[in-house]
Amino acid sequence: MPLLSPIFREINFQRIRQLDAGGYQPATIAKIINDESDAKEKVYAPDVRGYLKLQRMGSEVMLISKKGMNSLADDAPGDPSPI
């Protein structure tokens, strides 16, 4: 993980949240992101809504427990290493 990732995540979230609170529609926010970033993937309105929802929920409670991650590690073909 790049050193600046936590800073970028926090600043990006605050800016997107500010636009959302200012009444901008998710489609408009997605267009701004697509126009101003060099991201390899396009962002759409449902992405913005989902991002805001998960960030809001994740700031209030732990979304996935360590116990849940451990149980998935036994069943999953990937590597969901518990954090």
Buried (B, 14 or more C-beta within 10 A) or exposed (E): EEEEEEEEEEEBBEEBBEBBEEEBEBEBBBBBBEEEEEEEEEBBBEBBBEBBEEBEEEEEEEEEEEEEBEEEEEEEEEEBEEE
